[in-house]
Amino acid sequence: MGQISFEKAYLISAYFEGLLYGLLLCLFGVTMYLYFNPNYNKGRQDRHTSVMIGISAIMFFIATFHLAINFYRLLQGYVDTRLTQGSLGSPKAWHNILKDFLFGTQQTLGSAVAIYRTWVLWSYDWKIIVFPIILLMINIISGSLICVAYTVQTSIFSSIVFRRLSWTYESIAFILSVVTVGLMSYRLWSAHRKAINYRVGEGRLLSIMWILMESAALQILTEFLIMVLHISHGDSFHVLLELVTPIVGITFNCITVRVKLQSLKESGMQMQGENSPIQTIGSMPGPLRHVKINITNEVENDLERKGTPESSV
């Protein structure tokens, strides 16, 4: 795998990107169906939910544009020029810069949404997201420098600085994903531990935590493998690099769809609809409430209705 050529790696990645885009198309369609179908979404749409649906649409558009650019590159590189004159691997080509710009935009958008979800679940505590924001800023800067590096002709910059920037970008992206998923999972787990002592939530928070971790596993694993393969100084990491754009959209929509279906299952509606809006992490109307020791039935019901982060997933 480490000795695979760039041409073979790019051809393989294009095939798998098409498969993942098909999965993203299905998940995006289900997300829109759950959002716009009145049988599942009769209530008033809150601002957070509308923003999340808008982000889902933007991610789908970016993934579609990214696939189209890669298809154009395949035709030009393998058909029109027959891999001559470095047409496929030329870093200064406009389609290569645009492709990587879309890749960076998608990954940055996914990281920003993960930070926002973390901020909401941690009761809008800015101290919790200071470190993830710093990582995001470093990633934006390194990604911007990579795009600038494409236009520089010196071989020193391209061979040494460019590789270091690329590895830094991929490493920070992996760390950021692990940190945000870890913070959200820990928040849900700790809330579950507090609530279970008073029979509040009855394990719903724990199920959401597992949905979050399972849905993000593919993206985290892909980013980790890219980081490891990049160290080998070969071209094999390009097989996975082109898959990140659809995977970020898959992760986002998978969380939304699975939590909505889980909510329908727990409410006993069995896919016959409910009166609450589609639920995403970020649509919670208020911060997570603390469970009091002298809890009563009235407070318990209020916590179940308003205080659990289920409505923000």
QUIHUVEN-V212028 format. One record per helix or strand of 2 or more residues. SS is the DSSP state (H for helix, E for strand). FROM is the first residue (numbers start at 1). TO is the last residue. If there is no record, write none. Layout:
# QUIHUVEN-V212028
ss=SS from=FROM to=TO
ss=SS from=FROM to=TO
This chain:
# QUIHUVEN-V212028
ss=H from=6 to=36
ss=H from=47 to=80
ss=H from=94 to=121
ss=H from=126 to=150
ss=H from=155 to=196
ss=H from=204 to=231
ss=H from=238 to=241
ss=H from=244 to=266
ss=H from=297 to=307
ss=H from=309 to=312
